[in-house]
Amino acid sequence: MLSGLRRALDGLYLAGGVLAGLFLISIAVLVLLSIVSRLLGIFVPGLSEYAGYAMASSSFLALAYTFGRGGHIRVNLVLTKFSGTKRRVAELWCLAAGSFLAGYLAWFSVKMVRVSHMLGDISEGSDAIPLWIPQIGMAAGAVLLAVALIDRLISVAAGAPLIAEQTSE
């Protein structure tokens, strides 16, 4: 059962990474479309705003995948000063603090989407899109990061190898 859950979570993080990559591609397409439309003298409303929304979604959706691959800047300078049980306790403390902060961000990101939807907020740009639509990418990425940190916290608490131990093997 746990191996199935592990595969599901890893698949979820990978899906976030793939979506982040697709949003990066959409940024390039939107910027190119903006340049070409200006050269042709055609006004296409909202291109800059959509590129900004894609950038925010890409950034947040990539967080969990990047965390799982060890790509985030970590507190290794401090953690390497410890060894054995002290190292595990320090790692657990860092993961607990990170889980709390990511959970806080996720909670309020989801709340922001809900409130924007309830209030009918629309963007101030020329596109006038309901703001809850582009905010979904940020909220989903924040939730994925919180899940990834809690996942890692539980794994380390259950005895999983620490990051430094994994890379030295």
DSSP file with accessible surface (Angstrom, degrees, kcal/mol):
  #  RESIDUE AA STRUCTURE BP1 BP2  ACC     N-H-->O    O-->H-N    N-H-->O    O-->H-N    TCO  KAPPA ALPHA  PHI   PSI    X-CA   Y-CA   Z-CA
    1    1 A M     >        0   0  198      0, 0.0     4,-2.0     0, 0.0     5,-0.2   0.000 360.0 360.0 360.0 -43.2    0.0    0.0    0.0
    2    2 A L  H  >  +     0   0  132      1,-0.2     4,-2.7     2,-0.2     5,-0.2   0.862 360.0  54.0 -67.0 -33.9    2.8    2.4    0.9
    3    3 A S  H  > S+     0   0   74      2,-0.2     4,-2.3     1,-0.2    -1,-0.2   0.875 108.5  50.3 -68.1 -33.4    4.6    1.8   -2.4
    4    4 A G  H  > S+     0   0   28      2,-0.2     4,-2.3     1,-0.2    -2,-0.2   0.901 111.3  47.9 -67.3 -40.3    1.4    2.7   -4.2
    5    5 A L  H  X S+     0   0   93     -4,-2.0     4,-2.8     2,-0.2     5,-0.2   0.913 110.8  51.9 -65.1 -41.7    1.1    5.9   -2.2
    6    6 A R  H  X S+     0   0   78     -4,-2.7     4,-2.7     1,-0.2     5,-0.2   0.927 111.1  47.2 -60.2 -45.7    4.7    6.7   -2.9
    7    7 A R  H  X S+     0   0  169     -4,-2.3     4,-2.4     2,-0.2    -1,-0.2   0.909 112.4  50.3 -63.1 -40.2    4.2    6.2   -6.7
    8    8 A A  H  X S+     0   0   61     -4,-2.3     4,-2.2     2,-0.2    -2,-0.2   0.929 112.8  45.3 -64.3 -44.8    1.0    8.3   -6.6
    9    9 A L  H  X S+     0   0   29     -4,-2.8     4,-2.6     2,-0.2     5,-0.2   0.933 113.6  49.0 -65.6 -43.6    2.8   11.2   -4.7
   10   10 A D  H  X S+     0   0   78     -4,-2.7     4,-2.4     1,-0.2    -1,-0.2   0.891 111.6  50.7 -63.0 -37.6    5.8   11.0   -7.0
   11   11 A G  H  X S+     0   0   38     -4,-2.4     4,-2.5    -5,-0.2    -1,-0.2   0.882 109.0  51.5 -65.3 -37.2    3.5   11.1  -10.0
   12   12 A L  H  X S+     0   0   84     -4,-2.2     4,-2.1     2,-0.2    -2,-0.2   0.925 110.9  47.0 -65.3 -43.2    1.7   14.1   -8.6
   13   13 A Y  H  X S+     0   0   13     -4,-2.6     4,-2.1     2,-0.2    52,-0.3   0.906 112.5  50.3 -65.4 -40.0    4.9   16.0   -8.1
   14   14 A L  H  X S+     0   0   85     -4,-2.4     4,-2.8     2,-0.2    -2,-0.2   0.909 107.4  53.8 -64.2 -40.5    6.0   15.0  -11.7
   15   15 A A  H  X S+     0   0   48     -4,-2.5     4,-2.8     1,-0.2    -1,-0.2   0.906 107.6  51.0 -61.1 -40.3    2.6   16.2  -13.0
   16   16 A G  H  X S+     0   0    3     -4,-2.1     4,-2.3     2,-0.2    -1,-0.2   0.915 110.9  48.8 -61.2 -41.4    3.3   19.6  -11.3
   17   17 A G  H  X S+     0   0   17     -4,-2.1     4,-2.2     2,-0.2    -2,-0.2   0.901 111.5  48.7 -65.6 -40.7    6.7   19.7  -13.0
   18   18 A V  H  X S+     0   0   83     -4,-2.8     4,-2.4     2,-0.2    -2,-0.2   0.930 111.6  49.1 -65.6 -44.1    5.3   18.9  -16.4
   19   19 A L  H  X S+     0   0   82     -4,-2.8     4,-2.4     1,-0.2    -2,-0.2   0.906 109.2  53.5 -61.1 -39.6    2.6   21.5  -16.0
   20   20 A A  H  X S+     0   0    4     -4,-2.3     4,-2.0     1,-0.2    -1,-0.2   0.919 108.7  49.7 -60.6 -42.3    5.2   24.0  -15.0
   21   21 A G  H  X S+     0   0   29     -4,-2.2     4,-2.1     2,-0.2    -2,-0.2   0.898 109.3  51.2 -63.2 -40.0    7.2   23.2  -18.1
   22   22 A L  H  X S+     0   0  100     -4,-2.4     4,-2.4     1,-0.2    -1,-0.2   0.891 108.7  51.4 -65.1 -37.8    4.1   23.6  -20.3
   23   23 A F  H  X S+     0   0   65     -4,-2.4     4,-2.0     2,-0.2    -1,-0.2   0.874 107.1  54.0 -66.8 -34.4    3.5   27.0  -18.7
   24   24 A L  H  X S+     0   0  103     -4,-2.0     4,-1.9     2,-0.2    -2,-0.2   0.921 108.9  48.5 -62.6 -42.5    7.1   28.0  -19.5
   25   25 A I  H  X S+     0   0  106     -4,-2.1     4,-2.4     1,-0.2    -2,-0.2   0.919 109.0  53.4 -62.6 -41.1    6.5   27.1  -23.1
   26   26 A S  H  X S+     0   0   38     -4,-2.4     4,-2.9     1,-0.2    -1,-0.2   0.860 104.4  56.0 -64.3 -32.6    3.3   29.1  -23.1
   27   27 A I  H  X S+     0   0   23     -4,-2.0     4,-2.7     2,-0.2     5,-0.2   0.951 108.8  46.9 -61.8 -46.7    5.3   32.1  -21.8
   28   28 A A  H  X S+     0   0   54     -4,-1.9     4,-2.6     1,-0.2     5,-0.2   0.928 113.7  47.9 -61.3 -43.8    7.6   31.9  -24.8
   29   29 A V  H  X S+     0   0   85     -4,-2.4     4,-2.8     1,-0.2    -1,-0.2   0.925 112.8  48.4 -63.6 -43.8    4.6   31.6  -27.2
   30   30 A L  H  X S+     0   0   32     -4,-2.9     4,-2.4     2,-0.2    -2,-0.2   0.902 112.3  48.0 -65.3 -40.8    2.8   34.5  -25.6
   31   31 A V  H  X S+     0   0   69     -4,-2.7     4,-2.5     2,-0.2    -2,-0.2   0.936 113.7  47.2 -65.9 -44.4    5.9   36.7  -25.7
   32   32 A L  H  X S+     0   0  108     -4,-2.6     4,-2.8    -5,-0.2     5,-0.2   0.918 112.1  50.3 -62.3 -41.5    6.6   35.8  -29.3
   33   33 A L  H  X S+     0   0   82     -4,-2.8     4,-2.8    -5,-0.2     5,-0.2   0.904 109.7  51.5 -62.6 -39.1    3.0   36.4  -30.2
   34   34 A S  H  X S+     0   0   13     -4,-2.4     4,-2.0     2,-0.2    -2,-0.2   0.921 111.8  46.3 -63.0 -43.9    3.2   39.8  -28.5
   35   35 A I  H  X S+     0   0   82     -4,-2.5     4,-2.2     2,-0.2    -2,-0.2   0.949 115.3  45.4 -64.7 -47.8    6.3   40.8  -30.5
   36   36 A V  H  X S+     0   0   72     -4,-2.8     4,-2.0     1,-0.2    -2,-0.2   0.918 111.8  51.8 -64.4 -42.1    4.8   39.6  -33.8
   37   37 A S  H  <>S+     0   0   10     -4,-2.8     5,-3.0    -5,-0.2     4,-0.4   0.895 110.2  49.3 -64.9 -36.3    1.5   41.3  -33.2
   38   38 A R  H ><5S+     0   0  167     -4,-2.0     3,-0.9    -5,-0.2    -1,-0.2   0.909 109.6  51.5 -66.7 -41.0    3.2   44.6  -32.4
   39   39 A L  H 3<5S+     0   0  142     -4,-2.2    -1,-0.2     1,-0.3    -2,-0.2   0.849 112.4  46.4 -63.0 -33.4    5.3   44.4  -35.5
   40   40 A L  T 3<5S-     0   0  120     -4,-2.0    -1,-0.3    -5,-0.2    -2,-0.2   0.472 115.1-117.3 -86.6  -3.5    2.1   43.8  -37.6
   41   41 A G  T < 5 +     0   0   68     -3,-0.9     2,-0.5    -4,-0.4    -3,-0.2   0.754  68.9 137.7  74.6  25.3    0.3   46.6  -35.8
   42   42 A I      < -     0   0   95     -5,-3.0     2,-0.6    -6,-0.2    -1,-0.3  -0.889  47.1-142.8-107.3 131.4   -2.3   44.3  -34.3
   43   43 A F        -     0   0  159     -2,-0.5    -9,-0.0    -3,-0.1    -5,-0.0  -0.825  16.1-175.7 -94.7 119.3   -3.4   44.8  -30.7
   44   44 A V    >   -     0   0   54     -2,-0.6     3,-1.1   -10,-0.1    -6,-0.0  -0.949  25.6-132.2-112.8 109.9   -4.1   41.5  -28.9
   45   45 A P  T 3  S+     0   0   63      0, 0.0    80,-0.0     0, 0.0    -2,-0.0  -0.319  77.8  12.3 -67.3 139.8   -5.4   42.3  -25.4
   46   46 A G  T 3> S+     0   0    2      1,-0.1     4,-3.0     3,-0.0     5,-0.2   0.432  76.7 127.1  86.7   1.0   -4.0   40.6  -22.4
   47   47 A L  H <> S+     0   0   14     -3,-1.1     4,-2.2     1,-0.2     5,-0.2   0.926  79.2  45.1 -60.4 -44.3   -0.9   39.0  -23.8
   48   48 A S  H  > S+     0   0   75      2,-0.2     4,-2.0     1,-0.2    -1,-0.2   0.910 114.4  49.5 -65.0 -39.9    1.4   40.5  -21.2
   49   49 A E  H  > S+     0   0   57      2,-0.2     4,-2.6     1,-0.2    -2,-0.2   0.931 110.4  49.8 -65.1 -43.5   -1.0   39.6  -18.4
   50   50 A Y  H  X S+     0   0   80     -4,-3.0     4,-2.5     1,-0.2    -1,-0.2   0.889 109.0  52.3 -64.7 -36.7   -1.3   36.0  -19.6
   51   51 A A  H  X S+     0   0   14     -4,-2.2     4,-2.1    -5,-0.2    -1,-0.2   0.911 110.3  49.2 -64.4 -39.0    2.5   35.7  -19.7
   52   52 A G  H  X S+     0   0   38     -4,-2.0     4,-2.3     2,-0.2    -2,-0.2   0.910 110.9  48.9 -64.6 -42.8    2.6   37.0  -16.1
   53   53 A Y  H  X S+     0   0   49     -4,-2.6     4,-2.5     1,-0.2    -2,-0.2   0.913 111.3  50.4 -62.8 -41.4   -0.1   34.5  -15.0
   54   54 A A  H  X S+     0   0    5     -4,-2.5     4,-2.8     1,-0.2    -2,-0.2   0.882 108.9  52.3 -65.1 -36.5    1.8   31.7  -16.8
   55   55 A M  H  X S+     0   0  108     -4,-2.1     4,-2.6     2,-0.2    -2,-0.2   0.929 110.6  46.7 -66.1 -43.6    5.0   32.7  -15.0
   56   56 A A  H  X S+     0   0   41     -4,-2.3     4,-2.3     2,-0.2     5,-0.3   0.940 114.9  46.8 -63.5 -45.1    3.4   32.6  -11.6
   57   57 A S  H  X S+     0   0    4     -4,-2.5     4,-2.8     1,-0.2     5,-0.3   0.928 112.7  49.7 -62.9 -44.1    1.8   29.2  -12.3
   58   58 A S  H  X S+     0   0    7     -4,-2.8     4,-1.5    -5,-0.2    -1,-0.2   0.930 111.0  49.5 -60.8 -45.4    5.0   27.8  -13.7
   59   59 A S  H  < S+     0   0   67     -4,-2.6     4,-0.5    -5,-0.2    -1,-0.2   0.935 117.0  39.3 -61.1 -47.2    7.0   29.0  -10.6
   60   60 A F  H >< S+     0   0   48     -4,-2.3     3,-1.0     1,-0.2     4,-0.5   0.888 112.6  54.1 -75.4 -38.3    4.6   27.6   -8.1
   61   61 A L  H 3X S+     0   0    8     -4,-2.8     4,-0.5    -5,-0.3     3,-0.2   0.791 106.8  54.0 -67.3 -24.1    3.8   24.3   -9.9
   62   62 A A  H 3X S+     0   0   24     -4,-1.5     4,-2.6    -5,-0.3     5,-0.3   0.640  86.5  85.1 -83.1 -12.7    7.5   23.5  -10.1
   63   63 A L  H <> S+     0   0   40     -3,-1.0     4,-2.5    -4,-0.5    -1,-0.2   0.910  90.5  43.2 -60.2 -48.5    8.1   23.9   -6.4
   64   64 A A  H  > S+     0   0    0     -4,-0.5     4,-2.5    -3,-0.2    -1,-0.2   0.927 115.9  48.0 -66.3 -43.4    7.2   20.4   -5.2
   65   65 A Y  H  X S+     0   0   75     -4,-0.5     4,-1.4   -52,-0.3    -2,-0.2   0.936 113.7  47.5 -62.4 -44.4    8.9   18.6   -8.1
   66   66 A T  H  <>S+     0   0   46     -4,-2.6     5,-2.8     1,-0.2     6,-0.4   0.908 110.8  51.8 -64.9 -39.9   12.1   20.7   -7.5
   67   67 A F  H ><5S+     0   0   32     -4,-2.5     3,-1.6    -5,-0.3    -1,-0.2   0.933 107.9  52.1 -61.5 -44.7   12.0   20.0   -3.8
   68   68 A G  H 3<5S+     0   0   52     -4,-2.5    -1,-0.2     1,-0.3    -2,-0.2   0.788 110.0  49.0 -63.6 -27.6   11.7   16.3   -4.4
   69   69 A R  T 3<5S-     0   0  174     -4,-1.4    -1,-0.3    -3,-0.2    -2,-0.2   0.362 116.8-112.6 -92.8   3.1   14.8   16.4   -6.7
   70   70 A G  T < 5S+     0   0   41     -3,-1.6    -3,-0.2    -4,-0.2    -2,-0.1   0.751  76.2 132.6  75.1  24.8   16.8   18.3   -4.2
   71   71 A G      < +     0   0   54     -5,-2.8     2,-0.2    -6,-0.2    -4,-0.2   0.534  40.6  94.0 -89.2  -6.5   16.9   21.4   -6.3
   72   72 A H  S    S-     0   0   60     -6,-0.4     2,-0.3    -5,-0.2    -9,-0.0  -0.573  87.0-103.3 -85.2 151.0   16.0   24.0   -3.6
   73   73 A I        -     0   0  175     -2,-0.2     2,-0.2     2,-0.1    -1,-0.1  -0.562  51.4-171.1 -68.1 127.1   18.5   25.9   -1.6
   74   74 A R        -     0   0   57     -2,-0.3     3,-0.4    -4,-0.1    -1,-0.0  -0.602  38.0-102.3-116.5-179.4   18.5   24.2    1.7
   75   75 A V  S >> S+     0   0   72      1,-0.2     4,-2.5    -2,-0.2     3,-0.9  -0.123  70.1 133.3 -95.8  38.0   20.0   24.8    5.1
   76   76 A N  H 3>  +     0   0   61      1,-0.3     4,-2.7     2,-0.2    -1,-0.2   0.795  61.7  65.6 -61.8 -30.9   22.8   22.2    4.5
   77   77 A L  H 34 S+     0   0  151     -3,-0.4    -1,-0.3     1,-0.2     4,-0.2   0.902 112.4  34.9 -58.6 -38.0   25.5   24.6    5.8
   78   78 A V  H X4 S+     0   0   90     -3,-0.9     3,-1.5     2,-0.1     4,-0.3   0.915 117.1  52.9 -80.1 -45.0   23.9   24.4    9.2
   79   79 A L  H >< S+     0   0    1     -4,-2.5     3,-1.7     1,-0.3    -2,-0.2   0.826  99.3  62.7 -64.4 -31.7   22.8   20.7    9.0
   80   80 A T  T 3< S+     0   0   84     -4,-2.7    -1,-0.3     1,-0.3    -2,-0.1   0.663  89.8  70.0 -70.1 -12.7   26.2   19.5    8.1
   81   81 A K  T <  S+     0   0  171     -3,-1.5    -1,-0.3    -4,-0.2     2,-0.3   0.647  97.5  63.5 -73.6 -16.0   27.5   20.7   11.5
   82   82 A F    <   -     0   0   82     -3,-1.7     2,-0.3    -4,-0.3     3,-0.0  -0.718  64.4-172.7-107.3 159.8   25.4   17.9   13.1
   83   83 A S    >>  -     0   0   98     -2,-0.3     3,-1.0     4,-0.0     4,-0.7  -0.961  49.5  -2.8-144.4 162.5   25.7   14.1   12.8
   84   84 A G  H 3> S-     0   0   58     -2,-0.3     4,-1.9     1,-0.2     3,-0.1  -0.276 126.9  -5.6  62.8-133.9   23.8   11.1   13.9
   85   85 A T  H 3> S+     0   0  117      1,-0.2     4,-2.7     2,-0.2    -1,-0.2   0.871 134.8  56.3 -65.3 -38.2   20.7   11.7   16.0
   86   86 A K  H <> S+     0   0  151     -3,-1.0     4,-2.5     1,-0.2    -1,-0.2   0.894 107.0  50.7 -61.9 -38.6   21.3   15.5   16.3
   87   87 A R  H  X S+     0   0   21     -4,-0.7     4,-2.6     2,-0.2    -1,-0.2   0.925 110.8  48.1 -63.9 -44.7   21.4   15.7   12.5
   88   88 A R  H  X S+     0   0   61     -4,-1.9     4,-2.7     2,-0.2    -2,-0.2   0.925 112.4  48.9 -63.3 -42.0   18.1   13.8   12.2
   89   89 A V  H  X S+     0   0   87     -4,-2.7     4,-2.5     2,-0.2    -2,-0.2   0.924 112.4  48.1 -63.9 -43.7   16.4   16.0   14.8
   90   90 A A  H  X S+     0   0   19     -4,-2.5     4,-2.5     2,-0.2    -2,-0.2   0.912 112.5  49.3 -63.0 -42.2   17.7   19.2   13.1
   91   91 A E  H  X S+     0   0    1     -4,-2.6     4,-2.7     2,-0.2    -2,-0.2   0.922 111.3  49.4 -62.8 -44.2   16.4   17.9    9.7
   92   92 A L  H  X S+     0   0   44     -4,-2.7     4,-2.7     2,-0.2    -2,-0.2   0.906 110.3  50.9 -61.9 -40.5   13.0   17.1   11.3
   93   93 A W  H  X S+     0   0  182     -4,-2.5     4,-2.6     2,-0.2    -2,-0.2   0.935 111.8  46.9 -62.4 -46.2   12.8   20.5   12.8
   94   94 A C  H  X S+     0   0   39     -4,-2.5     4,-2.7     1,-0.2    -2,-0.2   0.909 113.8  47.9 -62.2 -42.9   13.6   22.2    9.4
   95   95 A L  H  X S+     0   0    5     -4,-2.7     4,-2.6     2,-0.2    -1,-0.2   0.889 111.7  50.2 -66.8 -37.2   11.1   20.0    7.7
   96   96 A A  H  X S+     0   0   43     -4,-2.7     4,-2.4     2,-0.2    -2,-0.2   0.930 112.7  46.2 -66.0 -44.2    8.4   20.7   10.3
   97   97 A A  H  X S+     0   0   32     -4,-2.6     4,-2.5     2,-0.2    -2,-0.2   0.930 114.9  47.4 -63.5 -44.1    9.0   24.5   10.0
   98   98 A G  H  X S+     0   0   22     -4,-2.7     4,-2.9     2,-0.2     5,-0.3   0.899 110.9  51.6 -63.6 -39.3    9.0   24.3    6.2
   99   99 A S  H  X S+     0   0    9     -4,-2.6     4,-2.6     2,-0.2    -1,-0.2   0.915 110.4  49.0 -63.7 -42.1    5.8   22.2    6.3
  100  100 A F  H  X S+     0   0  141     -4,-2.4     4,-2.4     2,-0.2    -2,-0.2   0.946 114.3  44.4 -61.8 -48.6    4.1   24.8    8.6
  101  101 A L  H  X S+     0   0  111     -4,-2.5     4,-2.5     1,-0.2    -2,-0.2   0.909 115.4  47.3 -65.3 -41.4    5.1   27.7    6.4
  102  102 A A  H  X S+     0   0    6     -4,-2.9     4,-2.8     2,-0.2    44,-0.3   0.889 111.9  51.1 -67.3 -37.6    4.1   25.9    3.1
  103  103 A G  H  X S+     0   0   27     -4,-2.6     4,-2.8    -5,-0.3    -2,-0.2   0.903 109.7  50.3 -64.0 -40.3    0.8   24.8    4.7
  104  104 A Y  H  X S+     0   0  137     -4,-2.4     4,-2.2     2,-0.2     5,-0.2   0.937 112.3  46.8 -61.5 -47.1    0.2   28.5    5.7
  105  105 A L  H  X S+     0   0   61     -4,-2.5     4,-2.2     1,-0.2    -2,-0.2   0.923 113.7  48.6 -61.0 -43.9    1.0   29.6    2.1
  106  106 A A  H  X S+     0   0    8     -4,-2.8     4,-2.6    36,-0.3     5,-0.3   0.926 109.9  51.9 -63.4 -44.9   -1.3   26.9    0.7
  107  107 A W  H  X S+     0   0  170     -4,-2.8     4,-2.3     1,-0.2    -1,-0.2   0.940 115.2  40.2 -57.8 -49.4   -4.2   27.7    3.0
  108  108 A F  H  X S+     0   0   86     -4,-2.2     4,-2.3     2,-0.2    -1,-0.2   0.797 112.1  56.2 -76.8 -25.0   -4.2   31.4    2.2
  109  109 A S  H  X S+     0   0    3     -4,-2.2     4,-1.9    -5,-0.2    30,-0.2   0.928 111.2  43.9 -68.2 -43.2   -3.5   30.7   -1.5
  110  110 A V  H  X S+     0   0   71     -4,-2.6     4,-2.4     2,-0.2    -2,-0.2   0.916 113.5  51.6 -66.6 -39.7   -6.6   28.5   -1.7
  111  111 A K  H  X S+     0   0   84     -4,-2.3     4,-3.0    -5,-0.3     5,-0.2   0.902 106.9  54.3 -62.7 -39.4   -8.5   31.1    0.4
  112  112 A M  H  X S+     0   0   64     -4,-2.3     4,-2.7     1,-0.2    -1,-0.2   0.917 109.0  47.9 -61.1 -42.3   -7.4   33.9   -2.1
  113  113 A V  H  X S+     0   0   21     -4,-1.9     4,-2.2     2,-0.2    -1,-0.2   0.939 113.3  47.9 -63.3 -45.9   -8.9   31.9   -5.0
  114  114 A R  H  X S+     0   0  133     -4,-2.4     4,-2.6     1,-0.2    -2,-0.2   0.932 114.0  45.6 -62.2 -45.5  -12.1   31.3   -3.2
  115  115 A V  H  X S+     0   0   46     -4,-3.0     4,-2.7     1,-0.2     6,-0.2   0.919 111.4  52.4 -66.6 -41.9  -12.5   34.9   -2.1
  116  116 A S  H  X>S+     0   0    6     -4,-2.7     5,-1.8    -5,-0.2     4,-0.9   0.901 112.1  47.0 -59.9 -39.6  -11.7   36.2   -5.6
  117  117 A H  H  <5S+     0   0  107     -4,-2.2     3,-0.4    -5,-0.2    -2,-0.2   0.933 112.8  48.2 -67.1 -45.2  -14.3   33.9   -7.0
  118  118 A M  H  <5S+     0   0  127     -4,-2.6    -2,-0.2     1,-0.2    -1,-0.2   0.886 116.3  43.3 -63.9 -38.4  -16.9   34.9   -4.5
  119  119 A L  H  <5S-     0   0  119     -4,-2.7    -1,-0.2    -5,-0.2    -2,-0.2   0.601 105.7-126.4 -82.8 -13.4  -16.3   38.6   -5.0
  120  120 A G  T  <5 -     0   0   49     -4,-0.9    -3,-0.2    -3,-0.4    -4,-0.1   0.826  38.8-173.8  70.9  31.2  -16.1   38.3   -8.8
  121  121 A D      < -     0   0   64     -5,-1.8    10,-2.0    -6,-0.2    11,-0.5  -0.317   2.3-168.9 -58.8 137.1  -12.7   40.0   -8.9
  122  122 A I  B     -A  130   0A  99      8,-0.3     6,-0.1     9,-0.1     7,-0.0  -0.915  27.4 -96.0-126.2 156.3  -11.4   40.7  -12.4
  123  123 A S        -     0   0   12      6,-2.4     5,-0.0    -2,-0.3    -1,-0.0  -0.289  21.4-134.2 -67.9 157.1   -8.0   41.8  -13.6
  124  124 A E  S    S+     0   0  201      4,-0.1    -1,-0.1     3,-0.1    -2,-0.0   0.512  77.0  96.0 -88.8  -6.6   -7.3   45.4  -14.2
  125  125 A G  S >  S-     0   0   25      4,-0.1     3,-0.8     1,-0.1    -3,-0.0  -0.066  97.7 -90.7 -74.8-177.7   -5.6   44.7  -17.5
  126  126 A S  T 3  S+     0   0   67      1,-0.2    -1,-0.1     2,-0.1    -2,-0.0   0.627 121.6  64.4 -72.4  -9.7   -7.1   44.9  -20.9
  127  127 A D  T 3  S-     0   0   25      2,-0.1    -1,-0.2   -81,-0.0    -3,-0.1   0.791  81.2-158.9 -84.1 -28.1   -8.1   41.2  -20.7
  128  128 A A    <   +     0   0   52     -3,-0.8    -2,-0.1     1,-0.2    -4,-0.1   0.894  26.5 169.5  48.9  49.4  -10.5   41.6  -17.8
  129  129 A I        -     0   0   31      1,-0.1    -6,-2.4    -7,-0.0     2,-0.2  -0.629  46.3 -96.9 -88.2 144.1  -10.2   37.9  -16.8
  130  130 A P  B >   -A  122   0A  49      0, 0.0     3,-1.3     0, 0.0    -8,-0.3  -0.471  34.4-137.1 -58.7 127.9  -11.7   36.7  -13.5
  131  131 A L  T 3> S+     0   0   43    -10,-2.0     4,-1.6     1,-0.3     5,-0.1   0.753  94.9  70.1 -66.1 -24.0   -8.7   36.6  -11.2
  132  132 A W  H 3> S+     0   0   78    -11,-0.5     4,-1.0     1,-0.2    -1,-0.3   0.824  90.7  63.8 -65.8 -24.4   -9.5   33.3   -9.6
  133  133 A I  H X4 S+     0   0   74     -3,-1.3     3,-0.9     1,-0.2     4,-0.5   0.975 109.0  35.2 -66.6 -54.4   -8.6   31.5  -12.9
  134  134 A P  H >> S+     0   0   19      0, 0.0     4,-0.7     0, 0.0     3,-0.6   0.794 111.8  63.7 -71.2 -20.9   -4.9   32.5  -13.0
  135  135 A Q  H 3X S+     0   0   32     -4,-1.6     4,-2.4     1,-0.2     5,-0.2   0.728  85.4  75.2 -72.7 -18.5   -4.7   32.2   -9.2
  136  136 A I  H <X S+     0   0   75     -4,-1.0     4,-3.1    -3,-0.9     5,-0.3   0.894  90.7  55.2 -60.9 -40.4   -5.5   28.5   -9.4
  137  137 A G  H <> S+     0   0   10     -3,-0.6     4,-2.2    -4,-0.5    -1,-0.2   0.920 109.7  45.8 -60.6 -42.6   -2.0   27.7  -10.6
  138  138 A M  H  X S+     0   0   45     -4,-0.7     4,-2.5     2,-0.2    -1,-0.2   0.940 114.7  47.4 -65.2 -46.5   -0.4   29.4   -7.6
  139  139 A A  H  X S+     0   0    8     -4,-2.4     4,-2.5   -30,-0.2    -2,-0.2   0.925 112.2  49.4 -63.2 -43.4   -2.7   27.8   -5.2
  140  140 A A  H  X S+     0   0   42     -4,-3.1     4,-2.6     1,-0.2    -1,-0.2   0.919 112.3  48.3 -63.0 -42.3   -2.2   24.3   -6.7
  141  141 A G  H  X S+     0   0    0     -4,-2.2     4,-2.3    -5,-0.3    -1,-0.2   0.894 110.8  50.5 -64.9 -39.4    1.5   24.7   -6.6
  142  142 A A  H  X S+     0   0    0     -4,-2.5     4,-2.3     2,-0.2   -36,-0.3   0.912 111.4  48.3 -65.8 -40.1    1.5   25.9   -3.0
  143  143 A V  H  X S+     0   0   58     -4,-2.5     4,-2.7     2,-0.2    -2,-0.2   0.929 110.8  51.2 -65.0 -43.8   -0.7   22.9   -2.0
  144  144 A L  H  X S+     0   0   19     -4,-2.6     4,-2.6     1,-0.2    -2,-0.2   0.910 109.8  49.8 -60.4 -41.4    1.7   20.5   -3.8
  145  145 A L  H  X S+     0   0   25     -4,-2.3     4,-2.6     2,-0.2     5,-0.2   0.924 110.4  49.9 -63.8 -43.3    4.7   22.0   -2.0
  146  146 A A  H  X S+     0   0    8     -4,-2.3     4,-2.6   -44,-0.3     5,-0.2   0.935 111.9  48.2 -61.0 -43.3    3.0   21.6    1.3
  147  147 A V  H  X S+     0   0   52     -4,-2.7     4,-2.9     1,-0.2    -2,-0.2   0.922 111.4  50.8 -62.6 -42.9    2.1   18.0    0.5
  148  148 A A  H  X S+     0   0    3     -4,-2.6     4,-2.4     2,-0.2    -1,-0.2   0.902 112.2  46.1 -63.3 -42.2    5.8   17.4   -0.6
  149  149 A L  H  X S+     0   0   19     -4,-2.6     4,-2.6     2,-0.2    -1,-0.2   0.920 114.7  46.3 -68.1 -42.6    7.2   18.8    2.6
  150  150 A I  H  X S+     0   0   76     -4,-2.6     4,-2.7    -5,-0.2     5,-0.2   0.916 111.6  53.4 -65.1 -39.8    4.8   16.9    4.8
  151  151 A D  H  X S+     0   0   24     -4,-2.9     4,-2.4    -5,-0.2    -2,-0.2   0.942 112.0  44.1 -57.6 -47.8    5.5   13.8    2.8
  152  152 A R  H  X S+     0   0   31     -4,-2.4     4,-2.8     2,-0.2     5,-0.3   0.897 111.3  54.3 -67.8 -38.6    9.2   14.2    3.4
  153  153 A L  H  X S+     0   0   40     -4,-2.6     4,-2.6     2,-0.2    -2,-0.2   0.947 111.5  44.5 -60.0 -47.0    8.7   15.1    7.1
  154  154 A I  H  X S+     0   0  106     -4,-2.7     4,-1.9     2,-0.2    -2,-0.2   0.912 113.2  51.7 -65.4 -41.1    6.8   11.9    7.6
  155  155 A S  H  <>S+     0   0   30     -4,-2.4     5,-2.8    -5,-0.2    -2,-0.2   0.931 112.6  44.0 -61.8 -46.2    9.3    9.8    5.7
  156  156 A V  H ><5S+     0   0    0     -4,-2.8     3,-1.6     3,-0.2    -2,-0.2   0.913 112.1  53.1 -67.6 -39.1   12.3   11.2    7.7
  157  157 A A  H 3<5S+     0   0   68     -4,-2.6    -1,-0.2     1,-0.3    -2,-0.2   0.847 107.3  53.2 -63.3 -30.8   10.4   10.7   10.9
  158  158 A A  T 3<5S-     0   0   87     -4,-1.9    -1,-0.3    -5,-0.2    -2,-0.2   0.439 132.7 -90.9 -84.3  -1.1    9.7    7.1    9.9
  159  159 A G  T < 5 +     0   0   48     -3,-1.6    -3,-0.2     1,-0.2    -2,-0.1   0.547  68.8 157.6 108.4   9.1   13.5    6.5    9.3
  160  160 A A      < -     0   0   26     -5,-2.8    -1,-0.2    -6,-0.2    -8,-0.0  -0.297  53.0 -91.4 -62.2 150.5   14.1    7.4    5.7
  161  161 A P        -     0   0   49      0, 0.0    -1,-0.1     0, 0.0     2,-0.1  -0.313  42.5-113.8 -62.6 147.2   17.7    8.4    4.8
  162  162 A L     >  -     0   0    1     -3,-0.1     4,-2.2     1,-0.1     3,-0.2  -0.348  31.0-102.4 -75.0 163.6   18.5   12.0    5.0
  163  163 A I  H  > S+     0   0   34      1,-0.2     4,-2.1     2,-0.2     5,-0.2   0.917 122.7  49.2 -55.2 -48.1   19.4   13.9    1.8
  164  164 A A  H  > S+     0   0   38      1,-0.2     4,-1.2     2,-0.2    -1,-0.2   0.872 111.0  51.3 -61.7 -36.7   23.2   13.9    2.6
  165  165 A E  H  > S+     0   0   82     -3,-0.2     4,-0.5     1,-0.2    -1,-0.2   0.865 108.9  51.3 -68.3 -34.3   23.0   10.1    3.2
  166  166 A Q  H >< S+     0   0   86     -4,-2.2     3,-0.6     1,-0.2    -2,-0.2   0.900 111.4  46.1 -69.3 -41.1   21.2    9.6   -0.1
  167  167 A T  H 3< S+     0   0  112     -4,-2.1    -1,-0.2     1,-0.2    -2,-0.2   0.748 106.6  58.5 -77.4 -21.3   23.7   11.4   -2.1
  168  168 A S  H 3<        0   0   96     -4,-1.2    -1,-0.2    -5,-0.2    -2,-0.2   0.618 360.0 360.0 -83.9 -10.7   26.7    9.8   -0.5
  169  169 A E    <<        0   0  182     -3,-0.6    -3,-0.0    -4,-0.5    -4,-0.0  -0.429 360.0 360.0 -84.0 360.0   25.6    6.3   -1.5
